[in-house]
Amino acid sequence: MSSEPDISRKLVRSIRRIDATMLVIGSMIGSGIFIVSAESARLVGAPGWLLVAWLLAGVMTITGALCVAELAAMMPKAGGPYVFMSEAYGKPVGFLYGWSQFLIVQSGTIAAVAVAFANFTGLIVPSISGTHYIIEPLVLGSYALSLSTQQLLAIASIVLLTFVNTRGLKIGTAIQNTFTFVKTAALLGLIAAGLFFGWNAGGALFTADWWNPSANGWSLEKTQPAAAAFGSLAFVLVLGKAMTGPLFSQSAWDNVTFAAGEVEHPGKNLPRALITGCLVVVGLYLLANVAYLVTLSLPALQNAPNGRVAAAVMEQIVGAPGIIIMAVALMISTFGCNNGLILSGSRVSYAMAKDGYLFEPLARTNRQHVPGIGLLAQGVWASLLVLPRTVTYAEGDPAPVFGNVYTQLLEYIVSVDLVSAALSVFAVIVLRVRKPKMNRPYRTFGYPVVPVIFLALSLFVMLTLLYLAPATAGIGYLLALTGIPVYFFWHGRTARHAVAE
């Protein structure tokens, strides 16, 4: 081992600007844009408010990117926000970020996207099903563990992409660029189909009241009764929850910073990739929702089977083949999305291990200059997160109904991810004050207004989720906080090693 050249243990800067931009776009476009509008439309009950929910989520994404770009250009190292937070607040906060990424956010997103990939594959191959069991569910309270053909395919996709990314950045970025191009083209095709061929007088944009949900049959008591305690502000709270799906759809925009240590000319390329990629995706998402609204009636959008709004649009335009077309597009989209998530995610545990806060093997790179052990650990944990199922019971029926944890993962992920993103953005302000002389190849456009906008919107959504979804949001926070004793264990271990040396 010691006879190998030192270069074999280092990351190599071989991610070009186009690769970095495709990593931003490809990590963001997954399954969310094709399905979450149904739930958001149910929550807000009017076309105008649905677009507002997506617009506000887009504002958060773009303002966040404008801020984090400054940090990425300043500190272009593997680990991204782990490095930023460690610099701004100290190692304990940086560690909690990295821990929550591994335990919940990154691995949970990989698992959720893999489940979505298998779900869409099942539209084409019926034997791929959540009810076609290889191992029957083992009920453990409100959850169960099982292995269905759907779960097996989800795990297989994680294993395949993990293996591919251990073979080096060249193949990983080639796959990312190819799939990102194809799925962006597919999303553009969906938008064009809706705007040019789906446009009809029965669309929600023309038949539903734009701003008065009650006129569309919506009621707070049926939709979100817990919000009633806020009186005239109740709908504002509901709007905040309706942003959860759009925010999940736009999450992972900062994943390129995880691999910042491998980006060529990071002072220029990282800010350009972040800002360009986020602008492209936010624009496409808004246009996609307009396409939904001109094609489908509001009830059809709200009640699309399994939330598959995009499939409902294509079915209305071209008939039954539209479902198959969208299933293929969604398979491509989710597979490509997970490649980006897997490629970038392992760099956080790599950076933590380099600092002595995780097992030393995670800090090693293989002969292809990528953190092979980190990729393996991430793949194993994400695969395990595919196995749990939710357990519910219909009234009067003792037989359990098994779902998946996609929705729960979404709320765990968004709640924790919002805190992480807010800490990253606030770090821009902290470091401007504490370390004004640090080299800043790029400075946040619109500072300090832009970070304040992001922080205000983040706080709004965080408080909304804590009140309206305390179980899932609270569990997400508690899981992240389990990193506190883990940090002190590794801190003590690192300190003892330093004394021994």
Buried (B, 14 or more C-beta within 10 A) or exposed (E): EEEEEEEEBEBBBBBBBEBBBBBBBBBBBBBBBBBBBBBBBBBBBBBBBBBBBBBBBBBBBBBBBBBBBBBBBBBBBBBBBBBBBBBBBEBBBBBBBBBBBBBBBBBBBBBBBBBBBBBBBBBEEEEBBBEBBEEEBEBEEEBBBBBBBBBBBBBBBBBBBBBBBBBBBEEBBEBBBBBBBBBBEBBEEBBEBBBEBBBBEEBBBEBBBBEEBEEBEBEBEEBBEBBEEBEEEBBEBBBBBBBBBBBBBBBBBBBBBBBBBBBBEBBBBBBBBBBBBBBBBBEBBBBBBBBBBBBBBBBBBBBBEEBBBBBBBBBBBBEEEBBBBBBBBBBBBBBBBBBBBBBBBBBBBBBBBBBBBBEEEBBBBBEBBBBBBBBBBBBBBBBEBBBBBBBEEEEEEEEBEBBBBBBBBBBBBBBBBBBBBBBBBBBBBBBBEEEEEEEBBBBBBEBEEBBBBBBEBBEBBBEBBEBBBEEBBBBBBEBBEEBEEBBEEBBEEBEEEEEEE
